[in-house]
């Protein structure tokens, strides 16, 4: 082979560079999914992928870069618009132009990102999750649970070092009503791609000791408040929706609700707001107990007062009642006495009647005596004794 037909690698790559520049001189908007997204030295390096809709298998891949000066502006704009940073698995619409570098090969250079495209995709995914949960009949299950009036035993899912967890505990401890709460931390990762797995694992640990707690609080604070992607997943939403204890979320997100917020029992904005909710709830119970005590005390005093008045009335009536009963009894005795006097044998004798006795018993019939018996006949004046013939 002749020497004139040989190319150095650099010369060959230079030809490719020139060919790419001439063939693709413009910028292009491209739809893709981020397979990887990482920052280094202020630059952003992305791996783009397109998947088959039916098999979900990759059908195209490419590398993309966004240089520091452009990335600083685009990242901030995307974050404000979506509430989330760029991350793997996210659908994006990028404006790119081709670049073939003799030393580093081919890459698409990102000059712009349209956040509205990603917002639409995130909203679509969120709606798909919500639709699935409603079809399963679990979307509203948490709101059907009743938070115990005496909710004091609280299982907390949070990053152990998070400022929000410390704020939550201090708020409960230093409450102005001196109410007592008992909290136990179940540490979890609260940011990034590992949120789903970590929080589900914490929920499983709590479920194993379900009788030890009245409620669960999922709180987040002290980290990047924009990265909420881990809380918008179907497996995590299913676990929360089906959990047997009320779950309160306070994950520090002032923008749209994430799916986790939607399926929880109660959603508040911050960890301190979650503590305030528990304090207010227990304080209301304390007030209800105090009100019940007052009602019972007033009822008891009222009953005692009415019974006292009844006793006083009876005490007043008792002498008159006793006198009336005694008079009635005396009259009854007099009537009995008169009736008894009417049966006195002496009165019968006074009227001309006689009484015949045999052995001290009144003779009522001839069969009561026999021949030879001695009988006694009592008259008004005297007694006659006779022998039966």
C-alpha positions as CSV (number, residue, x, y, z in Angstrom):
1,X,0.0,0.0,0.0
2,X,1.3,3.4,-0.9
3,X,2.2,5.8,1.8
4,X,0.0,8.6,0.3
5,X,-3.1,6.4,1.1
6,X,-2.4,6.4,4.9
7,X,-4.1,8.7,7.4
8,X,-3.2,9.5,10.9
9,X,-6.0,9.1,13.4
10,X,-6.1,12.8,14.0
11,X,-6.3,13.5,10.3
12,X,-9.1,11.0,9.8
13,X,-11.0,12.4,12.8
14,X,-10.5,15.9,11.3
15,X,-12.2,14.7,8.2
16,X,-15.1,13.4,10.3
17,X,-15.3,16.7,12.1
18,X,-15.5,18.6,8.9
19,X,-18.1,16.2,7.5
20,X,-20.3,16.4,10.5
21,X,-20.0,20.2,10.6
22,X,-20.9,20.5,6.9
23,X,-23.7,17.9,7.0
24,X,-25.4,19.1,10.3
25,X,-24.8,22.9,10.4
26,X,-28.0,23.7,12.4
27,X,-29.3,23.2,15.9
28,X,-32.0,20.6,16.5
29,X,-34.7,19.9,19.1
30,X,-34.6,16.3,20.2
31,X,-36.9,14.3,22.5
32,X,-35.1,11.7,24.7
33,X,-35.0,10.1,28.1
34,X,-32.0,10.7,30.4
35,X,-30.3,7.4,31.1
36,X,-27.7,9.2,33.1
37,X,-27.1,12.8,34.2
38,X,-24.1,14.0,36.3
39,X,-22.2,17.2,37.0
40,X,-18.5,17.5,36.9
41,X,-16.4,20.6,37.2
42,X,-19.5,22.7,36.6
43,X,-20.4,20.9,33.3
44,X,-23.3,18.5,32.9
45,X,-22.7,15.1,31.1
46,X,-25.8,13.2,29.9
47,X,-26.5,9.8,28.4
48,X,-29.6,10.0,26.1
49,X,-31.7,7.0,25.2
50,X,-34.9,6.3,23.2
51,X,-36.9,3.1,24.0
52,X,-39.3,1.1,22.1
53,X,-42.8,1.8,23.4
54,X,-43.8,-1.8,23.4
55,X,-40.7,-3.6,24.6
56,X,-39.1,-0.7,26.5
57,X,-35.8,-1.8,24.9
58,X,-33.3,0.9,23.9
59,X,-33.4,1.6,20.1
60,X,-31.0,4.6,20.1
61,X,-28.3,6.0,22.4
62,X,-26.1,9.1,22.4
63,X,-23.9,11.2,24.7
64,X,-24.6,14.9,25.3
65,X,-22.8,17.6,27.1
66,X,-23.8,21.0,28.5
67,X,-20.9,23.3,29.2
68,X,-20.6,25.2,32.4
69,X,-21.7,28.7,31.2
70,X,-24.8,27.3,29.6
71,X,-25.5,24.7,32.2
72,X,-25.6,27.2,35.1
73,X,-28.4,29.2,33.4
74,X,-30.4,26.2,32.1
75,X,-30.2,24.2,35.4
76,X,-31.6,27.1,37.4
77,X,-34.4,27.8,34.9
78,X,-35.4,24.1,34.7
79,X,-35.4,23.8,38.5
80,X,-37.6,26.9,39.0
81,X,-40.1,25.6,36.3
82,X,-40.4,22.0,37.3
83,X,-39.4,22.0,41.0
84,X,-37.0,19.1,40.2
85,X,-33.4,18.8,39.0
86,X,-32.6,16.8,35.9
87,X,-32.3,13.2,36.8
88,X,-32.1,9.7,35.2
89,X,-35.4,8.5,33.9
90,X,-36.7,11.9,33.1
91,X,-38.1,12.8,29.6
92,X,-36.5,15.9,28.2
93,X,-36.7,18.1,25.1
94,X,-33.2,19.5,24.3
95,X,-31.9,21.8,21.7
96,X,-28.6,20.4,20.5
97,X,-25.9,20.7,17.8
98,X,-23.4,18.0,16.8
99,X,-19.8,18.2,17.7
100,X,-17.1,15.8,16.7
101,X,-13.8,16.3,18.6
102,X,-10.7,14.8,17.2
103,X,-9.6,13.6,20.7
104,X,-13.0,12.9,22.4
105,X,-15.2,11.7,19.6
106,X,-18.8,12.6,18.8
107,X,-21.3,14.3,21.2
108,X,-24.4,16.4,21.1
109,X,-23.9,19.8,22.7
110,X,-26.9,21.1,24.6
111,X,-27.7,24.7,24.1
112,X,-31.3,24.8,25.6
113,X,-33.8,22.8,27.6
114,X,-37.6,23.2,27.3
115,X,-38.9,22.5,30.9
116,X,-42.6,22.6,29.7
117,X,-42.0,19.3,27.9
118,X,-40.7,17.7,31.1
119,X,-43.5,19.2,33.2
120,X,-46.0,17.6,30.8
121,X,-44.3,14.2,31.1
122,X,-44.1,14.4,34.9
123,X,-47.8,15.4,35.1
124,X,-48.7,12.5,32.8
125,X,-46.8,10.0,34.9
126,X,-48.3,11.4,38.0
127,X,-51.8,11.1,36.6
128,X,-51.1,7.5,35.5
129,X,-50.1,6.7,39.1
130,X,-53.2,8.3,40.5
131,X,-55.4,6.5,38.0
132,X,-53.8,3.2,39.0
133,X,-54.3,3.8,42.7
134,X,-58.0,4.8,42.1
135,X,-58.6,1.7,40.0
136,X,-57.2,-0.4,42.9
137,X,-59.5,1.4,45.3
138,X,-56.7,2.5,47.6
139,X,-56.3,6.2,46.8
140,X,-58.5,7.4,49.7
141,X,-57.8,4.6,52.2
142,X,-55.6,6.7,54.4
143,X,-58.2,9.4,54.8
144,X,-60.7,6.8,56.0
145,X,-58.5,6.1,59.0
146,X,-59.1,7.9,62.3
147,X,-56.2,9.6,64.0
148,X,-56.3,8.4,67.6
149,X,-57.4,11.2,70.0
150,X,-54.5,10.3,72.2
151,X,-51.9,10.1,69.4
152,X,-48.6,10.4,71.4
153,X,-46.5,7.4,70.1
154,X,-45.1,8.6,66.8
155,X,-43.0,6.6,64.3
156,X,-40.8,9.1,62.3
157,X,-39.3,8.4,58.9
158,X,-36.6,10.9,58.1
159,X,-32.9,11.3,57.5
160,X,-31.3,11.1,60.9
161,X,-29.1,14.2,60.4
162,X,-31.8,16.3,58.7
163,X,-32.4,19.7,60.2
164,X,-36.2,19.1,59.8
165,X,-36.1,16.1,62.0
166,X,-34.4,18.1,64.8
167,X,-37.0,20.9,64.4
168,X,-39.8,18.3,64.6
169,X,-38.5,16.8,67.8
170,X,-37.8,20.2,69.5
171,X,-41.3,21.4,68.6
172,X,-42.9,18.4,70.2
173,X,-40.6,18.5,73.3
174,X,-41.0,22.2,74.0
175,X,-44.8,22.6,73.4
176,X,-46.5,25.2,75.6
177,X,-49.0,22.7,77.0
178,X,-46.4,20.3,78.4
179,X,-47.9,17.4,76.5
180,X,-45.8,14.3,76.4
181,X,-44.9,12.6,73.1
182,X,-42.8,9.5,72.4
183,X,-41.0,9.4,69.1
184,X,-38.9,6.8,67.4
185,X,-36.8,7.4,64.3
186,X,-36.7,5.0,61.4
187,X,-33.9,6.4,59.3
188,X,-34.4,6.7,55.5
189,X,-32.8,8.3,52.5
190,X,-35.0,11.3,51.7
191,X,-33.5,12.5,48.4
192,X,-32.7,11.1,45.1
193,X,-33.4,7.7,43.4
194,X,-33.1,5.6,46.6
195,X,-36.0,7.4,48.4
196,X,-38.6,4.8,47.3
197,X,-36.8,1.7,48.5
198,X,-35.6,3.3,51.7
199,X,-39.0,4.7,52.8
200,X,-40.7,1.4,52.0
201,X,-38.2,-0.4,54.1
202,X,-38.8,1.9,57.0
203,X,-42.6,1.4,56.6
204,X,-42.1,-2.4,56.8
205,X,-40.1,-2.1,60.0
206,X,-42.9,0.0,61.6
207,X,-45.5,-2.4,60.4
208,X,-43.7,-5.2,62.2
209,X,-44.4,-3.2,65.4
210,X,-47.7,-1.7,64.5
211,X,-49.1,-1.9,68.1
212,X,-46.3,0.3,69.4
213,X,-47.4,3.4,67.5
214,X,-50.4,5.7,67.0
215,X,-49.3,7.4,63.8
216,X,-46.4,7.7,61.3
217,X,-44.8,11.0,60.2
218,X,-42.7,11.2,57.1
219,X,-40.6,14.4,57.2
220,X,-37.8,15.9,55.2
221,X,-35.8,19.0,55.7
222,X,-32.3,20.3,55.5
223,X,-31.5,18.9,52.0
224,X,-32.3,20.2,48.5
225,X,-36.0,21.1,48.7
226,X,-36.4,20.7,45.0
227,X,-35.7,17.0,44.4
228,X,-39.1,15.4,45.0
229,X,-38.8,12.7,42.3
230,X,-38.5,9.8,44.8
231,X,-41.9,10.6,46.3
232,X,-43.7,10.3,43.0
233,X,-43.6,6.5,42.5
234,X,-46.3,3.9,42.3
235,X,-44.7,1.4,44.7
236,X,-44.2,4.0,47.5
237,X,-47.7,5.4,47.0
238,X,-49.2,1.9,47.2
239,X,-47.4,1.2,50.5
240,X,-48.5,4.4,52.0
241,X,-52.1,4.1,50.8
242,X,-52.4,0.6,52.3
243,X,-50.6,1.3,55.6
244,X,-52.8,0.6,58.6
245,X,-51.8,3.7,60.6
246,X,-52.5,7.3,59.7
247,X,-49.5,8.8,57.9
248,X,-48.7,12.5,58.1
249,X,-46.3,14.0,55.5
250,X,-44.3,17.1,56.0
251,X,-41.6,17.0,53.3
252,X,-41.0,20.7,52.8
253,X,-42.5,21.2,49.4
254,X,-44.4,24.4,48.7
255,X,-45.2,23.6,45.1
256,X,-47.7,21.1,43.7
257,X,-48.5,18.1,45.8
258,X,-46.5,14.9,45.1
259,X,-48.3,11.6,44.9
260,X,-47.1,10.7,48.4
261,X,-48.9,13.8,49.8
262,X,-52.1,12.9,47.9
263,X,-52.4,9.4,49.4
264,X,-51.3,10.2,52.9
265,X,-53.8,10.8,55.8
266,X,-52.8,14.5,56.2
267,X,-50.3,16.7,54.3
268,X,-48.5,19.6,55.8
269,X,-45.7,21.7,54.3
270,X,-42.9,21.3,56.8
271,X,-41.7,19.1,59.7
272,X,-42.5,21.8,62.2
273,X,-46.0,22.0,60.8
274,X,-46.4,18.2,61.3
275,X,-45.4,18.7,65.0
276,X,-47.8,21.5,65.4
277,X,-50.6,19.4,63.9
278,X,-49.9,16.6,66.5
279,X,-49.7,19.1,69.4
280,X,-53.0,20.8,68.4
281,X,-54.7,17.4,67.9
282,X,-53.7,16.2,71.4
283,X,-54.5,19.6,72.9
284,X,-58.1,19.4,71.5
285,X,-58.4,16.0,73.1
286,X,-57.2,17.4,76.4
287,X,-59.8,20.2,76.1
288,X,-62.5,17.7,75.3
289,X,-61.6,15.7,78.4
290,X,-61.7,18.8,80.6
291,X,-65.1,19.8,79.1
292,X,-66.4,16.3,79.9
293,X,-65.1,16.6,83.5
294,X,-66.9,19.8,83.9
295,X,-70.1,18.3,82.5
296,X,-69.9,15.3,84.8
297,X,-69.1,17.5,87.8
298,X,-72.0,19.9,87.1
299,X,-74.3,16.9,86.6
300,X,-73.2,15.3,89.8
301,X,-73.7,18.5,91.8
302,X,-77.1,19.0,90.2
303,X,-78.2,15.5,91.2
304,X,-76.9,15.9,94.7
305,X,-78.8,19.2,95.1
306,X,-82.0,17.6,93.8
307,X,-81.7,14.7,96.2
308,X,-80.9,17.0,99.1
309,X,-84.1,19.0,98.4
310,X,-86.1,15.7,98.2
311,X,-84.7,14.6,101.5
312,X,-85.6,18.0,103.1
313,X,-89.1,17.7,101.7
314,X,-89.5,14.1,103.1
315,X,-88.1,15.2,106.4
316,X,-90.7,17.9,106.6
317,X,-93.5,15.6,105.6
318,X,-92.5,12.7,107.8
319,X,-94.1,13.8,111.1
320,X,-97.4,14.6,109.5
321,X,-97.2,11.3,107.6
322,X,-96.4,9.4,110.8
323,X,-99.3,11.0,112.7
324,X,-101.7,10.2,109.9
325,X,-100.6,6.6,109.8
326,X,-101.0,6.3,113.5
327,X,-104.5,7.7,113.5
328,X,-105.5,5.4,110.7
329,X,-104.1,2.4,112.6
330,X,-105.9,3.4,115.8
331,X,-109.2,3.6,113.9
332,X,-108.5,0.3,112.4
333,X,-107.9,-1.3,115.8
334,X,-111.2,0.2,117.1
335,X,-113.1,-1.3,114.2
336,X,-111.5,-4.7,114.9
337,X,-112.3,-4.4,118.6
338,X,-116.0,-3.7,117.9
339,X,-116.1,-6.6,115.5
340,X,-114.6,-8.9,118.1
341,X,-117.0,-7.7,120.7
342,X,-119.8,-8.8,118.4
343,X,-118.6,-12.4,118.7
344,X,-118.3,-12.4,122.6
345,X,-120.4,-15.4,124.0
346,X,-121.4,-13.3,127.0
347,X,-123.3,-11.0,124.8
348,X,-125.2,-14.0,123.3
349,X,-126.1,-15.2,126.8
350,X,-127.3,-11.7,127.8
351,X,-129.8,-12.0,124.9
352,X,-131.4,-15.2,126.3
353,X,-129.3,-17.7,124.4
354,X,-127.6,-20.7,126.2
355,X,-124.4,-22.6,125.4
356,X,-124.0,-26.4,125.9
357,X,-120.5,-27.7,126.6
358,X,-119.1,-31.2,126.9
359,X,-115.6,-31.5,128.3
360,X,-115.2,-27.7,127.7
361,X,-116.2,-28.0,124.0
362,X,-119.3,-26.5,122.5
363,X,-121.9,-29.1,121.5
364,X,-123.0,-28.3,118.0
365,X,-124.8,-31.6,117.2
366,X,-126.4,-34.6,119.1
367,X,-123.6,-36.7,117.6
368,X,-121.1,-34.8,119.7
369,X,-122.4,-36.6,122.9
370,X,-123.5,-40.1,123.9
371,X,-125.6,-41.7,126.6
372,X,-124.1,-41.2,130.0
373,X,-122.1,-38.1,129.1
374,X,-122.3,-35.1,131.4
375,X,-123.0,-31.8,129.7
376,X,-123.0,-28.3,131.0
377,X,-125.5,-25.7,129.9
378,X,-124.6,-22.0,130.5
379,X,-127.4,-19.5,130.9
380,X,-127.6,-15.8,131.4
381,X,-127.8,-16.5,135.2
382,X,-126.1,-19.7,136.3
383,X,-125.1,-23.1,134.9
384,X,-127.1,-26.5,134.6
385,X,-125.3,-29.8,134.5
386,X,-127.1,-32.8,133.0
387,X,-126.6,-36.4,132.2
388,X,-127.5,-37.7,128.7
389,X,-130.1,-40.6,128.8
